[in-house]
Every structure is written in structure tokens, then in C-alpha cells.
Amino acid sequence: MDLKFFQLVQKLFLSSGKCTEELDEFSSLLPEVYTASNEKDNNKDYGAFQSDINSCDNEKHSNWVSELSPPKAFRSCLKIHDPDILLSFVKYLMFFSNFVFSLLGFTLFGFGVWGLVDKQSLISDRIGYLGTDPMLSFIMVSLIVIFLSVSGCLGFIRENTYLLRFFSLGISILMVTEILSAIIIFAFKDQIIQSAKSSMLVALSRYHDDSDLKFIMDELQLGMECCGVQSYTDWAVSLYFNCSSPGIYACGVPYSCCIDPFEDGTVINSQCGVGAMRMRENMAGSVIFLGGCMPQMILWLQLKFWDMAAIFFLVMTVQLVCVVCAQRMLGEIMFVKRIWKEKVFQVQQNRDPNIPSIEQQP
């Protein structure tokens, strides 16, 4: 049975057309099949090959390798390295997970570009506000996700060392950035709170000019049951809600500040906060929320601290697993290439002993 099998393998080798002598970066873990280099080799007598194939080892190989061409001796004696099942599982798991994240990244990127175009944020007279546009954050995050996930997706499925190194390095840099960000937040929390207050005041001043900022502030005030930054009077920074404004919203606040912004529980009353800053504080407190959103956000963060810490460590663990998987795949690829190079060198050195050793080769 073994003899018939190797005879069949021999015929398959002879029917091949080309000889691949080395691996490139896009080669799979299993090497290409070597074939005869010319007609003379194809017609050579393979009696010695058939009689020794089952007992081929390094000592036997050194005796008869000179009688066969290097490709034939190589394919007969090379013991192909077969990666374990776990590595194959990791390979395809990382491929599919990175593929999903790449789709998510392209979706976020498209959403961000659509938001900028829809609001005409890229035209010359509004380009100055681009730095405060929330859609810019979507685009920046999506680009990071796209670069990392696409490199990981192609790197794992194609076993490309360059892409795997880029993926591993990118995830490592991201992990270091996250750790440093957490340290900075704890070390400079007072300065960060002041910066957040300033950013929220900018959002209040642009409430009617940017639909995304308007949506964010409305959802924040409705969810936190708050109004303004420190108090409801912060809405005076808006040209529309300032008491000097000639419009109907003068001395008012948005509907999202109202305690009950819905009429009959279904329709939003957009004018429920009109004139709230003209009222006495006790009267205004029966219509709108008087407290600002910043104290509410700080309290919420304090209550959810351990939940956010658990999420942070979970994300770090997933990223660490990605780096370990990439390094494991890189090690496997380099190990197989090393085996290939050593076997080729053995065949070549038996034919020409003057060939320098692998360590001496450039």
C-alpha cells in the first residue's frame, strides 16, 4: 500500500511544471511542491528513490542525494511541519473577528463623512468649527479601527509577516496609549474637569448651529435630568437663549431642560422652557431642572467607577490576546521558513561542500 502511494506521489511530482525555490512573504505555512527542473531529470531512473523512500533519514540522504537533483531529494526527505489544530483555530478566529471589526470601521467612517457632508462642515465659512465637530471623532476612531483590523485580517489569513508585525505593533501602541490615558485622567482630573466644562460651554453656544451638538446636549440633559453646565443660567452664553436676544427663545432654555417636556406624553413641547431665566428660582424649579450636567456626570462616573474599570481590563485583555496570537503566528511562520531553509541548504551542501553555512549567509 505504501509503495503504491509513493508511486502515485512520484507521478504527481513529475507532472508539475515549475520549481519554487524559496518562500516569500505571502507563502502559506505549507510549502510549494518542488518539481523536476528539466527533461533529463524527468526521465531519470527512480529505482533508488523508490527503494529508499520509506527509510529516508539524514544519514541515508547523505549517501544518495548526489544521485538525485536537489528538488527531488528535497521533496522526498523534507518532513513538512504540520501546525497544531489550535493554531489553525486561532488563525481563522482572528481573521473573522478582524473582518467584523473592519466592517464596523468602514461603517463608522462612512457615517462620519456623511455627517460632515450633510452639515456642510467642510465649506470654507464653517471649516473653523471642524475641530469641535463630533463627526470628526467618528472618522478618527474609524480610521484606527480600519488600519488595525484590515492588517490583522489579511495578516492572519495570508500569513504575512509584515502585516502581522504592523497589527501587533499597532495594538501594543494602542494598549500603551490607553494605560497612559488612564494614568493622566487620575493625575490631572481637576484640569480635565475644567476642560470638559469649557467644551460643554462651547456646545451650548453652538446649540442651534450644529445638529450633532444639539442632539448630544439634548440626550445628556434628558438622561441626566440636568440643565446647562453648572446651572440652568449657563444657557445665557447662547445668542438665542440670552436675554438680550430679540427672538422668542430669549431668557429661555431648551425643551430638554424641562421636567416634563412632553404634552400628553407623546408630543414634545419645544417651548416649555421659554422665559425660564426670567422666573424666580423656586418657580423655575417647578418647570425645569436647575442643576447643571457637570455635577451629575461626576456623580455618575463615581457610581460607575468599578463597572468602567472592569470594562477597561476586559478590553485590555482582549487586546493582549490579539498581540499574543499575532506573535504566535509569526513564530510559527518563521519556524517553518527556518525548516525550509535548512533542508534546502542540506541538499545544496551535499552537492557543493564549499557552500557557506546558514549563519554565514547574508
VEXLO-247972 format. One line per 5 residues: their letters; for each residue x, y, z of N, C-alpha, C. Coordinates in steps of 0.02 Angstrom, whole numbers. Each point is the difference from the previous one (the first is absolute). Last residue first. Example, Ala and Ser with C-alpha at 12.3 -4.5 7.8 and 13.67 -1.06 7.14 Angstrom:
residues 2
SA> 642 -112 354 42 59 3 -39 55 37; 15 -286 -4 -45 59 0 45 60 0
end
This chain:
residues 362
PQQEI> 1218 1792 195 -28 66 13 -75 -3 9; 167 -205 69 -33 28 -59 -30 67 17; 109 -145 158 46 43 -37 -32 31 -61; -117 -155 143 18 57 41 44 49 -37; -58 -206 -102 -58 45 2 17 63 40
SPINP> 207 -121 -116 -54 -20 45 -55 52 1; 153 -27 -222 6 21 70 -59 -22 41; 99 -134 -215 -52 49 15 6 21 73; 133 -172 -112 29 67 9 -51 53 16; -45 -237 -56 21 11 70 29 69 12
DRNQQ> -178 -106 -178 57 46 -3 22 16 71; -169 -160 -36 22 4 -70 61 44 -7; -101 -25 210 22 -67 -20 23 0 -73; -92 197 88 66 -11 27 26 -70 -17; -223 65 -62 50 37 -38 71 -14 25
VQFVK> -182 -96 116 4 -28 -67 55 34 -40; -46 84 214 28 -67 4 9 -31 -69; -110 210 18 72 5 10 33 -68 4; -234 11 -11 28 20 -64 76 4 5; -114 -41 198 -5 -58 -45 30 16 -68
EKWIR> -15 175 159 49 -50 21 0 -60 -47; -161 171 -33 67 23 -17 52 -51 18; -223 -44 63 6 0 -73 72 18 -21; -58 18 227 4 -70 -21 13 -5 -74; -41 214 84 66 -24 22 10 -73 -20
KVFMI> -209 99 -36 49 26 -48 70 -24 18; -172 -52 149 -7 -39 -62 50 24 -52; -9 121 200 25 -67 13 -3 -43 -63; -93 217 -2 73 3 -1 30 -69 12; -234 20 15 22 13 -68 76 0 -5
EGLMR> -97 -21 214 -12 -60 -40 25 9 -72; 8 185 148 48 -51 18 -7 -63 -40; -160 171 -29 65 20 -27 54 -52 16; -212 -30 95 -1 -14 -72 66 20 -32; -26 51 226 1 -73 -9 0 -19 -73
QACVV> -25 226 57 69 -21 12 6 -76 -8; -215 93 -16 41 23 -56 72 -23 8; -147 -45 176 -17 -41 -58 42 21 -61; 20 129 196 29 -66 11 -14 -45 -61; -99 213 1 72 6 -8 33 -69 7
CVLQV> -230 13 42 13 12 -71 75 4 -13; -72 -15 223 -9 -64 -35 14 8 -75; -2 194 129 59 -40 16 -3 -68 -34; -187 141 -16 55 26 -41 64 -39 13; -186 -53 132 -13 -18 -69 57 23 -45
TMVLF> 7 67 224 12 -72 -6 -10 -23 -72; -50 224 55 72 -11 1 16 -74 -8; -225 59 21 26 23 -64 75 -12 -4; -102 -46 205 -23 -48 -51 27 19 -68; 39 146 179 43 -59 5 -21 -54 -50
FIAAM> -134 194 12 68 18 -21 46 -60 1; -219 -23 85 -1 5 -73 70 16 -27; -28 1 232 -6 -69 -25 0 0 -77; -2 208 108 65 -32 10 -1 -72 -27; -200 123 1 45 23 -53 69 -31 7
DWFKL> -155 -47 169 -24 -28 -64 45 20 -58; 42 92 211 22 -70 -3 -26 -34 -63; -66 229 39 73 -7 -6 21 -73 -9; -222 125 23 15 -52 -50 74 -14 -7; -86 167 151 -41 -59 14 17 -57 -47
QLWLI> 107 209 -30 21 -29 64 -40 -63 16; -59 123 -191 65 -33 -10 25 -32 64; -196 131 9 -12 -62 -37 65 -39 -10; 13 214 99 -33 -48 46 -11 -67 -35; 81 176 -131 51 -21 47 -28 -52 49
MQPMC> -151 99 -152 47 -45 -34 54 -26 47; -150 163 79 -35 -63 -10 45 -52 -33; 78 223 27 -3 -36 64 -35 -68 -6; 5 131 -199 66 -21 21 0 -34 69; -197 100 -104 15 -69 -21 69 -23 25
GGLFI> -164 188 130 38 -10 -61 17 -73 -13; -224 103 137 69 -21 6 34 -12 -67; -235 57 25 43 57 15 74 -19 2; -234 -88 -135 52 -22 46 49 57 10; -259 57 -62 62 -28 -29 45 -26 55
VSGAM> -220 78 55 -7 -9 -73 61 -36 -30; -24 69 231 -60 -41 -12 -10 -16 -74; 176 143 81 13 -69 21 -59 -45 -9; -10 237 -38 33 -35 -56 12 -73 17; -86 137 168 -50 -10 -51 30 -37 -60
NERMR> 142 62 175 -47 -50 25 -55 -15 -50; 161 169 -50 31 -67 0 -49 -53 24; -92 215 -127 37 -11 62 22 -73 2; -34 101 -243 -37 -20 60 45 1 61; 74 39 -225 -32 60 27 -36 -16 66
MAGVG> 108 -168 -134 50 40 36 -27 67 25; -136 -153 -130 17 -30 64 49 42 40; -111 27 -230 -7 47 55 20 -28 68; -49 -183 -175 4 70 -19 -12 44 61; -3 -250 -25 51 35 39 6 74 -15
CQSNI> -152 -154 -113 -14 -7 72 50 38 43; -31 -32 -250 1 65 32 -14 -4 75; -1 -188 -157 65 32 -9 5 67 35; -140 -232 33 -16 72 2 66 37 -2; -72 -259 -87 47 44 35 -23 72 -5
VTGDE> -157 -228 -5 27 53 -41 46 44 42; -104 -191 107 19 -21 -67 37 54 -39; -109 10 227 45 -58 0 23 -21 -68; -135 197 61 -40 -61 -5 43 -62 -6; 149 190 -33 -70 15 10 -41 -64 -14
FPDIC> 269 38 80 -49 -29 -45 -70 22 19; 209 49 121 2 32 -66 -53 -24 -48; 57 17 269 -47 -39 -40 -4 32 -70; 162 83 142 -15 -60 40 -48 -45 -38; 173 165 -130 -65 -1 34 -10 -65 38
CSYPV> 186 61 -147 9 20 70 -65 -7 40; 16 -39 -238 30 -56 37 16 18 72; -85 159 -162 -52 -44 27 29 -57 41; 143 228 -17 -27 -51 -45 -53 -44 34; 27 252 85 45 -58 -2 -30 -51 -48
GCAYI> -18 292 41 -29 -67 6 54 -53 1; 5 249 -40 -6 -17 71 -32 -69 11; -35 65 -242 38 43 46 -17 -18 72; -89 -90 -217 35 -43 48 38 41 52; -122 94 -188 -48 -27 49 34 -43 53
GPSSC> 143 200 -120 -42 -57 -20 -45 -25 55; 177 177 1 -67 23 -18 -48 -57 -17; 219 11 180 -21 -22 -66 -70 24 -16; 123 25 210 5 56 -47 -23 -20 -70; 16 -156 182 -57 44 10 1 61 -46
NFYLS> 102 -245 -66 19 59 40 -59 48 4; 4 -203 -134 -31 -3 66 20 58 45; 86 -21 -225 -72 -9 -7 -35 1 68; 238 12 -24 -30 61 -28 -75 -6 -4; 151 -130 184 -28 -9 -67 -32 65 -23
VAWDT> 87 -28 219 56 8 -47 -24 -9 -72; -141 -32 194 4 70 -21 58 12 -49; -54 -206 120 -26 5 -68 -1 73 -24; 62 -71 223 55 -4 -48 -25 7 -72; -140 -12 202 17 67 -25 58 -1 -50
YSQVG> -81 -196 122 -40 16 -59 17 69 -28; 194 -128 130 -70 15 16 -36 19 -64; 218 -89 -10 -3 2 73 -71 14 25; 11 -40 -230 63 -31 23 0 -3 76; -237 -6 -136 60 40 -3 61 -38 25
CCEMG> -209 -111 78 -8 56 -47 62 43 3; -114 -270 65 40 59 19 -11 54 -52; -47 -254 17 -49 44 33 35 61 28; 89 -188 -136 27 18 66 -49 42 41; -59 -71 -223 22 -59 37 23 14 70
LQLED> -66 178 -146 -57 -44 13 20 -60 42; 169 147 -70 -44 33 49 -61 -42 15; 152 -79 -164 34 5 64 -46 29 53; -75 -8 -224 1 -67 30 33 1 69; 0 202 -121 -69 -19 17 -2 -69 34
MIFKL> 207 79 -84 -21 37 60 -70 -19 21; 84 -96 -200 38 -23 58 -23 35 64; -92 70 -207 -24 -67 18 35 -25 63; 74 203 -90 -68 8 26 -28 -67 23; 205 3 -111 7 26 68 -68 9 32
DSDDH> -3 -63 -224 28 -54 41 10 22 72; -76 155 -164 -52 -48 18 26 -57 43; 81 260 -23 25 -68 -15 -51 -50 24; -40 233 27 40 0 -61 23 -69 -21; -125 67 204 -43 7 -59 39 -3 -66
YRSLA> 119 -20 208 -58 -46 5 -43 3 -63; 217 109 83 -13 -22 -69 -60 -47 -4; 74 92 208 1 58 -44 -16 -19 -72; 22 -170 165 -60 40 13 -4 59 -48; 192 -136 -7 -58 -36 -28 -64 39 12
VLMSS> 196 82 96 3 9 -72 -59 -35 -33; 25 -33 227 -22 68 -13 2 17 -74; 86 -207 70 -73 1 4 -28 70 -11; 234 -28 9 -27 -32 -61 -76 1 1; 112 76 192 9 48 -56 -29 -29 -65
KASQI> 1 -140 188 -47 55 9 4 50 -57; 157 -174 8 -66 -25 -20 -53 54 8; 217 48 75 -1 -3 -73 -67 -25 -25; 35 -1 231 -5 69 -24 -2 2 -77; 35 -208 101 -68 23 14 -10 71 -25
IQDKF> 215 -91 -12 -44 -30 -50 -72 21 10; 161 66 158 10 36 -63 -45 -28 -54; -2 -113 204 -28 68 9 7 41 -64; 96 -219 11 -73 -2 -6 -31 69 8; 236 -109 -25 -20 68 -16 -76 6 -6
AFIII> 107 -207 62 49 48 25 -23 73 -11; -130 -189 -78 3 0 73 46 55 27; -14 -28 -233 -66 18 25 0 4 76; 193 -80 -111 -7 73 -6 -67 24 28; 41 -233 -11 43 32 50 -7 76 -1
ASLIE> -114 -124 -165 -29 -13 66 41 33 55; 86 8 -217 -59 43 5 -34 -9 68; 181 -140 -56 23 68 15 -59 48 8; -49 -220 -66 26 0 69 23 70 20; -71 -31 -223 -56 -7 47 23 3 72
TVMLI> 163 -3 -170 -36 63 0 -58 -1 49; 120 -199 -36 41 48 38 -35 68 4; -102 -164 -134 -3 -18 71 39 48 43; 11 27 -234 -67 18 25 -7 -17 74; 196 -67 -111 -1 73 9 -67 23 28
SIGLS> 16 -226 -56 43 14 58 2 75 14; -113 -75 -193 -38 -17 60 41 16 63; 110 30 -205 -55 47 7 -41 -13 62; 173 -151 -59 27 64 24 -55 51 11; -61 -208 -93 24 -9 69 26 65 29
FFRLL> -63 -1 -227 -58 -10 43 20 -5 73; 171 11 -161 -36 64 4 -60 -5 47; 116 -198 -47 41 44 42 -34 68 9; -101 -151 -146 -7 -24 69 42 43 47; 17 42 -231 -65 21 26 -11 -22 72
YTNER> 198 -72 -108 0 73 5 -66 25 30; 27 -232 -47 37 21 59 -1 76 8; -184 -171 -109 48 50 -22 35 30 61; -186 -174 -51 61 -16 37 58 46 -21; -240 -3 -66 54 -7 -49 66 -19 33
IFGLC> -194 35 134 -23 -46 -52 54 -13 -52; 44 152 182 -13 -67 24 -19 -47 -56; 38 230 -52 60 -31 28 -10 -71 23; -182 136 -77 42 -25 -55 63 -35 27; -143 95 162 -39 -46 -41 42 -31 -55
GSVSL> 94 171 137 -8 -64 35 -36 -51 -41; 20 217 -87 66 -31 3 -3 -67 37; -197 124 -6 16 -24 -68 69 -33 0; -72 102 201 -39 -60 -15 15 -28 -69; 107 203 73 20 -56 42 -38 -64 -20
FIVIL> -52 204 -113 70 -18 -11 19 -62 39; -218 89 35 9 -27 -68 71 -24 -11; -55 112 203 -30 -67 -3 12 -32 -68; 67 223 27 42 -44 41 -26 -72 -3; -130 162 -106 63 -11 -37 47 -45 39
SVMIF> -203 69 102 -12 -49 -53 64 -14 -39; 1 169 166 -4 -67 30 -8 -53 -53; -2 223 -74 66 -18 27 0 -70 31; -206 89 -81 47 -13 -55 68 -22 27; -167 67 154 -19 -62 -33 51 -19 -54
SLMPD> 23 209 103 21 -55 45 -18 -68 -29; -73 194 -110 72 -9 -10 27 -55 45; -225 74 16 11 -47 -54 74 -12 -14; -81 164 160 2 -70 25 13 -51 -55; 87 261 5 -54 -41 -30 5 -72 26
TGLYG> 151 192 40 -50 -15 52 -57 -42 -27; 180 74 -142 32 -32 57 -48 -18 55; -67 122 -197 9 -71 -13 31 -36 60; -60 241 -45 -32 -39 53 10 -75 -7; 82 161 -161 31 16 64 -29 -38 58
IRDSI> -83 -8 -228 56 -45 12 33 13 67; -187 114 -119 -13 -39 60 57 -46 18; -10 147 -196 -21 43 55 -15 -37 64; 72 -115 -206 51 47 24 -23 40 61; -96 -249 -42 2 60 -41 42 53 36
LSQKD> -56 -221 87 63 6 -37 3 62 -44; -190 -80 135 53 21 45 66 12 -36; -246 -64 -56 41 47 -38 56 28 44; -167 -176 50 -2 64 36 41 54 -35; -8 -219 -92 -70 20 9 -6 67 35
VLGWV> 214 -101 -28 -27 25 -64 -71 25 9; 107 -99 186 34 62 -19 -29 30 -63; -84 -209 73 -18 53 46 32 66 -18; 58 -194 -122 -68 21 -16 -22 58 45; 205 -102 46 4 40 -61 -68 26 -20
GFGFL> 8 -148 184 33 63 15 4 46 -60; -86 -219 -27 -46 40 40 30 69 15; 135 -159 -110 -53 25 -44 -49 44 37; 165 -106 128 30 49 -44 -52 30 -47; -65 -177 141 10 62 38 30 55 -44
TFGLL> -23 -212 -98 -66 28 14 6 66 39; 194 -126 -42 -23 33 -61 -69 31 10; 87 -124 180 40 60 -12 -22 37 -63; -99 -208 53 -22 51 47 38 65 -12; 67 -185 -123 -66 23 -23 -27 55 45
SFVFN> 198 -103 68 12 42 -59 -65 25 -30; -8 -151 181 20 67 22 16 45 -60; -53 -224 -45 -59 33 28 18 72 22; 175 -135 -74 -44 15 -56 -62 38 24; 150 -86 159 26 61 -31 -41 20 -60
SFFML> -58 -201 105 -11 55 46 26 66 -28; 36 -199 -125 -71 20 0 -13 58 48; 222 -87 -9 -20 26 -65 -72 25 1; 87 -109 189 25 68 -5 -18 31 -68; -57 -225 32 -37 41 49 22 73 -5
YKVFS> 115 -160 -127 -64 18 -30 -44 39 48; 215 -69 78 8 35 -64 -67 23 -27; 8 -140 190 17 69 16 5 41 -64; -31 -231 -25 -60 31 29 12 74 15; 182 -126 -71 -47 10 -55 -64 33 24
LLIDP> 155 -63 162 26 56 -38 -45 15 -60; -48 -189 133 -14 62 37 23 61 -39; 48 -220 -77 -68 21 -15 -16 66 34; 257 -47 -63 -52 -33 38 -69 29 -16; 204 -12 -183 -20 38 59 -58 -33 36
DHIKL> 197 -110 -151 -72 4 1 -22 38 62; 230 -35 -167 -24 17 66 -75 11 -3; 155 -163 -161 -40 61 3 -25 12 71; 216 -124 -96 -56 -18 43 -39 64 12; 175 -85 -202 -23 54 43 -61 -23 39
CSRFA> 112 -136 -170 25 -5 69 -26 55 46; -55 -22 -239 -6 -68 26 18 -4 73; 13 202 -129 -69 -19 10 -8 -70 26; 220 82 -46 -33 41 51 -72 -23 12; 129 -99 -171 23 -22 66 -36 39 55
KPPSL> -43 66 -220 -28 -67 12 21 -26 69; 84 212 -73 -72 2 12 -29 -69 16; 236 14 -54 -20 27 65 -76 4 10; 95 -189 -163 2 73 -1 -24 26 67; 120 -239 -7 -64 31 -18 9 76 -1
ESVWN> 178 -144 60 -26 -34 -59 -66 31 -24; 118 68 200 37 23 -59 -26 -32 -63; -86 -59 215 -24 64 -22 35 24 -63; 30 -208 138 -26 -2 -68 -25 68 -25; 111 -36 217 30 -49 -44 -25 6 -72
SHKEN> -82 134 188 67 21 -20 33 -48 -49; -214 -48 96 -4 54 -48 69 21 -24; -25 -160 172 -15 -29 -65 2 54 -53; 24 74 218 58 -39 -20 -11 -31 -69; -179 125 98 57 44 -16 60 -40 -25
DCSNI> -227 -117 -43 19 40 57 63 39 -20; -198 -187 -108 40 60 -11 13 36 65; -122 -211 -71 50 2 54 45 61 -6; -177 -49 -157 -30 -15 64 48 7 58; 71 29 -230 -45 53 21 -28 -12 70
DSQFA> 155 -134 -150 24 32 62 -51 48 30; -33 -128 -206 22 -49 49 19 32 67; -69 131 -191 -55 -40 24 21 -49 55; 167 136 -106 -48 42 36 -56 -41 30; 156 -103 -143 29 13 66 -47 42 43
GYDKN> -66 -41 -222 0 -62 38 28 10 70; -47 156 -198 -16 12 70 -2 -65 40; 110 117 -243 -22 -61 32 -10 12 75; -30 198 -187 50 -36 39 -30 -62 32; -101 181 -142 8 -67 -27 49 -43 41
NDKEN> -49 230 56 -64 -34 -4 7 -72 -23; 189 145 7 -20 -22 67 -66 -38 -2; 75 95 -200 47 -52 20 -18 -27 69; -117 185 -90 -22 -64 -28 46 -57 21; -13 209 165 9 -7 -71 -22 -70 -21
SATYV> -23 82 227 19 62 -33 8 -7 -75; -168 -124 196 62 -9 -39 14 62 -41; -141 42 221 -6 -44 -58 67 -5 -35; -129 75 255 56 5 -45 -9 -51 -56; -191 128 158 29 -64 -20 57 13 -49
EPLLS> -78 176 200 -18 -21 -66 37 -65 -18; -53 55 262 39 24 -57 -26 -27 -66; -131 65 233 20 -60 -36 36 20 -64; -83 171 135 42 -40 44 24 -63 -35; -55 201 -160 -36 -32 54 48 -41 41
SFEDL> 66 228 -140 -4 -72 -3 -39 -27 59; 69 231 -62 -69 -18 -7 -9 -75 -3; 213 113 17 -39 21 58 -73 -21 -5; 180 -153 -125 -5 72 6 -47 16 58; 168 -221 -65 -63 28 23 2 75 -4
EETCK> 139 -178 -162 1 33 65 -69 27 16; 54 -129 -199 60 -13 40 0 36 67; -167 -116 -202 3 59 42 55 -11 51; -69 -100 -253 35 -12 63 4 65 39; -175 -113 -205 49 50 21 31 -20 66
GSSLF> -171 -135 -121 34 39 -52 56 45 23; -122 -260 65 -1 72 16 43 37 -50; -27 -241 10 -47 35 -43 -3 75 14; 135 -157 125 26 4 -68 -46 39 -46; -63 -44 226 58 44 -2 24 11 -71
LKQVL> -171 -156 36 -25 68 9 57 50 -3; 53 -227 -4 -30 21 -64 -26 72 5; 84 -99 197 54 12 -48 -28 24 -66; -150 -67 167 29 65 16 55 18 -49; -94 -214 -18 -48 51 -21 27 70 13
QFFKL> 125 -179 77 3 1 -73 -48 53 -28; -2 -40 229 58 40 -19 10 1 -75; -175 -134 87 -12 70 17 58 44 -23; 15 -234 -21 -45 28 -50 -12 75 13; 128 -118 157 36 5 -63 -43 31 -53
DM> -95 -48 211 45 58 3 36 10 -65; -138 -191 18 -41 60 0 43 63 0
end
